[in-house]
């Protein structure tokens, strides 16, 4: 569906450029946009590589195990269908850690691993409440240090890319709280 939306936007842009006689401006914008996209990808790749490496080093050094033990009470309450100390719990911990550091791209593979582990641990089959809650928590994630956003702002020339931290903390905390409240309210209606 999204491909159709993009195709329609491109087609409308081309038609409008021909109708208004601005094909030269359209061509320049296309090439300028492509160049900026490549530059942005390289800027983001550096930040992602650093933080993904930090997470892998933390995992190898046992820090993620310590983080899992620290987050254990929260994870147990939010995801009661997960086996205690199991693969799903560790994958959820890694995903939450990546999201706390604002690395959505690095969190995605960990999120997929967590969902697969929850699926394997689910004796009944199908989707359980822990899986639904995980999608909610992953989507409305709490961010303490928005790495991706900071890298984007730095690439665009922001003097202090992280001066938005208080706003990010407030918005991410409120969105997570509202999402979880809605999740619990809907669970209660379907229990």
Helices and strands as residue ranges (DSSP letters): H 2-20, H 23-60, H 63-78, H 87-100, H 104-121, H 129-139, H 147-155, H 165-189
